[in-house]
């Protein structure tokens, strides 16, 4: 299946993960911490936000306090990219 690896914050504002093949095939998402190491692999972004993100965000807030970790990531805007 197709996959995509990116910082977890890049998916803020997305209630559901991307799909290909006319919406039939979900993309496997490798959600990475700011250090680009994967913290979760999923095809169910909405389920991740609801079930796993709160615990992961608590840990990442401690390790990366300068980064945004919103309470509702599905509605939050992704942070602006630095040049």
Secondary structure by P-SEA (a helix, b strand, c coil): cccccccccccccccbbbbcccccccccccccccccccccccccaaaaacccaaaaaaaaaaacccccccccccccccccccc
